[in-house]
Amino acid sequence: MNQITTAMIQLTIDGRPVSTPAGSTILEACRASGIKVPTLCHLEGVSSNASCGLCVVEVEGAKSLVRSCVQAAAPGMNIRTGGARVMEARRTVVELLLANHPENCLSCLRNGSCELQAMAELMGVRNKAFPRTKKVTYPDRVGWGVMRDNDKCILCGRCVAVCREMQSVSAIDFIGRGVRSRVAPFLDKPLSESTCVSCGQCTVVCPTGALTERDETDEVFAAINDPSLTVIVQTAPAIRASLGEALGMPAGSLVTGKMAAALRRLDFDHVFDTQFSADLTIMEEGSELLSRLANKGTLPMITSCSPGWISFIETFYPALLPHLSTCKSPQQMFGSIAKTYWAQKAGVDPSKVVVVSIMPCTAKKFEAKRPEMRSAWEWWQKKGKKSAPYFDVDFALTTRELARMIKRAGIDFTALPDEQFDDPLGSSTGAATIFGATGGVMEAALRTAYEVAVGKPLPSLELMAVRGFEGIKEATIDVGGTQLKVAVAHTLKNARVVLDGIAAGTSPYAFVEIMSCPGGCLGGGGQPVAPNWEKRELRRTAIYTEDRGLPLRKSHENESVKALYTEFLEKPLGHESHLLLHTKYTQKTV
């Protein structure tokens, strides 16, 4: 059997012989040999445009310093990474960037995780060496998801690259020349008036505070401290695999029990789990799929859990909206149920219930404020309980925001005991846990839909064909003699491929899962900054480990969900379900 081998080349770095694969950049060769060359514009898998000049090195025979992130390594090269000439050039780069950078580091959301701040410390920059050359700009804080502050932008291009190459949205780009150069939406409009879908991938790759989530931690602390309110919290599946990382633990640490304990220490009145409503979503979505198959409904049916993806199809493919499942996301289903079913059981005024979501996603902030997401209030109006309008979900916080709250409250996260979620909205199965990974919704749905249709469990609960980080995955499931072809896509660039096939009438699928972010929710725009595929893989492993260790792994086995139907909803796709758990989407104009 032939094996593919990679040719190796020999060069010298800092006086030591180094062997590196042919085609490597100097930066890759340095890092592979244990030498840390600093960068700001370069981010592996996202952007490498040599715009910052921080990664310069000396190459013997070259007339000037070489930018290592784009210069290919060549046989026989003699490279020096740390001489006086190199160090002075790097220091000057940082000083020039700081000349136009605001000096409000202590109040910036990225204080402590800002790469420019880290580079200034690394280079020993203690004073501003150059005067400001750009006019002060004012932040764009119009929308609900992503906030933009061009005064903190260093023109690295990471956000432009991720928006264009990974998400195929191109909501932002470079405009202007010279000192007027900046990153902005078309016609300098606010992000909320552009094609931006609030996925937040720009916020996790931005090296400074130029792009961040809308921080709502102060508002949540105020609600917690208001004795007239009942403040409850729900946590998305992916948070248990990433919150520890945001608090200094190794990537992929599974912190489900510590997370529940921390939320209690923050004084939330009840600590629930979005996985409860993920199981509920499967009951509704699986039933909807079987109904469409039986009644020749619009196929393929496409999942509707990812709000960034919803904004994408509303903006770029509105003609395909009938393919969307009518199910709300688990976040929104939870809000509806919490302010109707749970409020009744708990004997509390739904207008005084504040639902806080902990999400891996900045688009969830936008989703929570969609005008159609007031179904609990509308339900109570029909029951004669009048009040001022309120949303089903009041606040959606990112993983990063929760980490800041925990630090602010002085909670020693690693020392916390493992605690359980509260009942009844804290019960869930392994099927709900895997919602956090690309392919997880598909796998969870098929675990239930197959058993409902055939009357027996899937031959194997672990559908390996829809797992992993391949951009588009396919599988064929034999459902009682019917071959059901399904697909899974993550990132909006891959979503385009699937949608183009549907629009052309060539799609062979009956069911499609689409997630906005790389790796699914575990790679969401609200997760810890500076992501890479290794970290996403560790988070994915944690999620599937929890699934395998749970006694119940199929959504229809969740006893609390069964009780919800018995006591309140009656049945999937029933009258109450349609009022509270389903919605419709319309074309978005920008």
C-alpha positions, 0 to 999 in steps of 0.5 A: 500500500502506497503512503503519501510522504511529505518532503522535508527541507533543512534550514537554520533557525537561531543557530539550530538546524531545523527540519520542516515540511516543504511549503511551510511558512517561516512562522510555521517552521519556527512554531514547530521548532518551539520558537514563539514568533508574535503575531496580531494579524495572523490567526491559523485557519482564519487570516494571514495577510502580513498587515501588522508586521509584528512577525518579522524575522531576519533572513540571511541575505535578505535586504530587509526584515521578512514577514514570517507569516507569509514568507515560505521557508526555503532549503538552506535558509538561515533565520534569526528571530530575536536580534536587536533589529528584529526586537526594535522593529516589533516594538515600533509596530506596537508603539505605532498601533498604540498611537491611535488606540484608546487608553481605556484598557481597564474598562474594556471588555477585552481587558486581560484577553486583548492580544494588543495589550499582551504584545505591549507587555511582551515588547516592554512598551510603557509609554506612547511614543507617537502622536495620534494620527486618526480622528476619534470614532464613536462605537456602533452599539445599535444592534443586540448582538455584536458591538463595534468600536473602530477606535480599537481596530488595528486593521488586522483583517481577521474579522473581514476574513472570517466573515467572508471566507468562513461565513460567506456573509461579507457584512464588513470590509476595508474601506477608505485609504491611508489614515482613513482606512477602516473596517465597516459595513457597506456605506458605513451603516451600523452592523444591525442595518447590514447583512450581518447575521450576528453569528459573532465569529468576528468577536472571537477572532478580533485581537482587541475590543473592536468587536465584542458582544453586547454586555448585559451583565450589569442588567442581570445583576440588577435583576438578581438583586431586585426582590420583586423579580423571580430570576431563573437561568438556563444553560445551553449544552455547549457551555458545560464544555467551554465555561471552564476554559473561560475561567482558566481551566484546560480546554474541553474541561467538562464542568456541568456540576460546577456550573450549576453550583456557580449559578446558585452562588450568583443567587439565581432563584432557580437553575435550569438547563436548556437541555430540557427544552432541547429534548422538547425540541426533538419531540416537536421537530421529530414529529414535524419531520415524520408529518412532512414525510407522511403528508408530502410536506416541503422537503428537505426540512431544515433545522431551526435551532441556530439564530445566525443561520435563521438570519442568513436564510432570511437575508440570502435565501428567502425563497427557501424559508418553507424548508425551515422547521417551524420549531423555535430554538431550545432557548425560546421554547424554554422561555415560553414554557418557563413563563406559562407552564412553570410559572403556573406550577410555581405560583408566580406572576409570569410578568415578574419572571426574568429568564436569563440564558447562558448561550455560546452565541451572540446571535441568541441576543438578537433572537431573544429580541425578535418581535415574534418571541412574546408567545408566553405573553400572548398566551396569557393575554388570551387567558385574560391575564393582562400586562405590559408586553414582555419577551419569552427570554429577557437576557441572553448572556455569552459564555464570556459574560458568565465567566466575567460574572463569576469572577466579579462575584469572587467565586472560586470556580475550581473549588466548587462542588458538583451540583444538580440542576433544579426540577422540572426544567433541569432534566435532560438526556444525552440526546440534548447534550450533543446539541452542542456539536455539529451533527448533534441535533440530527443525531438526537432527532433520528434517535427519537424519530426512528424509534417512533416510526419503526417501534424499536431503537436505532441499531446504534445510538451513536451515528458516526456518519454525522459526527466530526468537523467535515464541512458537509456530512451525509448519511442514509438511514433505513427507516422501516424500509424507506431510505432516508438521506440526511445531511449536516453542514456547519458554517454558513459557507457550507450552508450555501452549498446545501441551499444552492442544491435545494434551490436547483432542485438537485438536493437528495435529502429529506432532513438537513441540519445547519449550524452557523458556527464552526463545529456547531455551538461549541465553536459559537461566537460567544465562546472563549476568544482565539479559538482553534480546531484543537480546542473545538475538538476537546469541547466536542469530546467533552460533550460526547463523553457526557452523553455516553455517561448518562442513563437516558440518551433519547429525548422521548425518555425524558420523564419531565418532558413526558409530564409536560405533555401530560399536564399541559401540551397534550401532544407534539404538534398539538394546539398549545405546542403550536402557540408556544413552541412554533413560529414562522420566519420572513424575508429580512431586508437590509 
